[in-house]
Amino acid sequence: ECGDRQTAMRLTTADPLVISNPVVQAKRVRGLQRLLDWLADQPGDTWQRRWTNSGAEALGARWRQAPIAWLEARGRRSAWLPSELSSALLALIFADVVRPALPWLVCVPTIKSELAGGLALDRDPGGFTRLREHFQARPEIPERAARLTAQRAAL
């Protein structure tokens, strides 16, 4: 658990989590700054406890409403905010800064669909490589089944 903001930013903006498109990477960094601002205002002494205490998981797929309302109340509005926050949360999950609860992960398609690719970068590259090789060696298994299996492994 990385407790300080500087460490969280370093973990989430360093290789292998850097997005190759600099515009998209800049969007993620803005989202991280805003999401960490919001989380820092939640009760708890770790990012994980703040996430858990934030109430965002109770909102399910509408989780972004909580940080957006908080940010808008402080005069920070942006049309890009929803996608920036989603990208930022993915980075926090990939870097193991926060670990949302399984029931929440299952019900948030925008996060769930990206998990396997991100976790394969840093958390368990060997495991996801073996899984991908397994499916590549079996062309009779549909691509959709391989994708769903990786998704479930990530969850």
C-alpha positions as CSV (number, residue, x, y, z in Angstrom):
1,E,0.0,0.0,0.0
2,C,1.5,3.3,-1.0
3,G,0.3,5.9,1.4
4,D,1.5,9.1,-0.1
5,R,0.4,10.9,-3.2
6,Q,3.9,11.2,-4.7
7,T,4.4,7.4,-4.6
8,A,0.9,6.8,-6.0
9,M,1.6,9.2,-8.9
10,R,5.0,7.6,-9.5
11,L,3.6,4.1,-9.6
12,T,0.7,4.9,-11.9
13,T,2.7,7.1,-14.4
14,A,5.8,4.9,-14.8
15,D,6.5,2.1,-17.2
16,P,4.9,-0.2,-18.0
17,L,1.7,1.8,-17.3
18,V,2.6,4.7,-19.5
19,I,0.2,5.1,-22.5
20,S,2.1,5.4,-25.7
21,N,-0.2,8.2,-27.0
22,P,1.0,11.4,-25.2
23,V,-2.4,13.1,-25.4
24,V,-4.1,10.1,-23.8
25,Q,-1.3,9.8,-21.2
26,A,-1.8,13.5,-20.3
27,K,-5.5,12.8,-19.9
28,R,-4.7,9.9,-17.5
29,V,-2.3,12.1,-15.5
30,R,-5.0,14.9,-15.1
31,G,-7.5,12.2,-14.1
32,L,-5.0,10.8,-11.5
33,Q,-4.5,14.3,-10.0
34,R,-8.2,14.8,-9.7
35,L,-9.1,11.4,-8.5
36,L,-6.3,11.5,-5.8
37,D,-7.6,15.0,-4.8
38,W,-11.0,13.5,-4.2
39,L,-9.7,10.4,-2.5
40,A,-7.5,12.5,-0.2
41,D,-10.6,14.1,1.1
42,Q,-12.2,10.8,2.0
43,P,-11.8,9.2,5.5
44,G,-9.0,6.8,5.9
45,D,-5.2,6.6,6.2
46,T,-4.5,4.7,3.0
47,W,-5.7,5.1,-0.6
48,Q,-7.5,1.7,-0.2
49,R,-9.4,2.8,2.9
50,R,-10.3,6.1,1.3
51,W,-11.6,4.3,-1.8
52,T,-13.6,1.8,0.4
53,N,-15.0,4.7,2.5
54,S,-15.8,6.9,-0.4
55,G,-19.2,5.3,-1.2
56,A,-18.2,5.0,-4.9
57,E,-18.6,1.3,-5.0
58,A,-22.2,1.6,-3.8
59,L,-22.9,3.6,-6.9
60,G,-21.9,0.7,-9.1
61,A,-21.3,1.7,-12.7
62,R,-22.3,5.3,-11.7
63,W,-19.2,5.5,-9.4
64,R,-17.8,8.6,-11.2
65,Q,-20.8,10.6,-9.9
66,A,-19.1,10.8,-6.4
67,P,-15.8,12.3,-7.5
68,I,-17.4,14.5,-10.2
69,A,-19.8,16.1,-7.7
70,W,-16.9,16.7,-5.3
71,L,-14.8,18.2,-8.1
72,E,-17.6,20.3,-9.5
73,A,-18.3,21.7,-6.0
74,R,-14.7,23.0,-6.1
75,G,-15.1,24.6,-9.5
76,R,-13.4,21.8,-11.5
77,R,-15.5,21.0,-14.5
78,S,-14.4,19.3,-17.7
79,A,-16.2,17.4,-20.5
80,W,-13.2,15.0,-20.3
81,L,-13.6,14.3,-16.5
82,P,-15.6,11.0,-16.8
83,S,-13.0,9.4,-19.1
84,E,-10.1,10.9,-17.2
85,L,-11.4,9.4,-13.9
86,S,-11.9,6.0,-15.5
87,S,-8.4,6.0,-16.9
88,A,-7.0,7.1,-13.6
89,L,-8.8,4.5,-11.6
90,L,-7.6,1.8,-14.0
91,A,-4.0,3.0,-13.4
92,L,-4.6,2.9,-9.6
93,I,-5.8,-0.7,-9.9
94,F,-3.0,-1.8,-12.2
95,A,-0.4,-0.3,-9.9
96,D,-2.1,-2.0,-6.9
97,V,-2.8,1.3,-5.2
98,V,-6.5,0.4,-4.7
99,R,-8.3,-2.9,-5.1
100,P,-12.0,-2.4,-5.6
101,A,-14.3,-5.2,-4.3
102,L,-15.1,-8.0,-6.7
103,P,-18.9,-7.3,-6.8
104,W,-18.1,-3.8,-7.9
105,L,-15.6,-4.8,-10.5
106,V,-18.1,-7.3,-12.0
107,C,-20.8,-4.7,-12.4
108,V,-18.6,-1.9,-14.0
109,P,-18.1,-2.9,-17.6
110,T,-15.7,0.0,-18.5
111,I,-13.3,-1.1,-15.8
112,K,-13.8,-4.9,-16.1
113,S,-13.1,-4.9,-19.8
114,E,-9.7,-3.2,-19.4
115,L,-8.5,-5.2,-16.4
116,A,-6.8,-8.1,-18.1
117,G,-4.7,-6.0,-20.4
118,G,-3.5,-3.7,-17.6
119,L,-2.8,-6.4,-15.1
120,A,-0.8,-8.3,-17.8
121,L,1.5,-5.3,-18.0
122,D,2.7,-5.2,-14.4
123,R,0.9,-7.4,-11.9
124,D,1.3,-10.8,-13.6
125,P,2.8,-10.6,-17.0
126,G,3.9,-14.2,-17.0
127,G,0.6,-15.6,-16.0
128,F,-1.3,-13.7,-18.6
129,T,1.3,-14.6,-21.3
130,R,0.8,-18.3,-20.5
131,L,-2.9,-17.9,-20.7
132,R,-2.7,-16.1,-24.1
133,E,-0.3,-18.7,-25.4
134,H,-2.7,-21.4,-24.2
135,F,-5.5,-20.0,-26.3
136,Q,-3.2,-19.2,-29.3
137,A,-2.2,-22.9,-29.4
138,R,-5.9,-23.8,-29.6
139,P,-7.5,-22.1,-32.6
140,E,-10.8,-24.1,-32.0
141,I,-11.4,-21.9,-28.9
142,P,-13.3,-18.7,-30.0
143,E,-11.6,-15.3,-29.4
144,R,-14.5,-14.2,-27.3
145,A,-14.0,-17.2,-24.9
146,A,-10.3,-16.4,-24.6
147,R,-11.1,-12.7,-23.9
148,L,-13.7,-13.6,-21.3
149,T,-11.4,-16.1,-19.6
150,A,-8.6,-13.4,-19.3
151,Q,-11.2,-11.0,-18.0
152,R,-12.3,-13.4,-15.4
153,A,-8.7,-14.2,-14.4
154,A,-8.1,-10.5,-13.9
155,L,-11.2,-10.2,-11.7
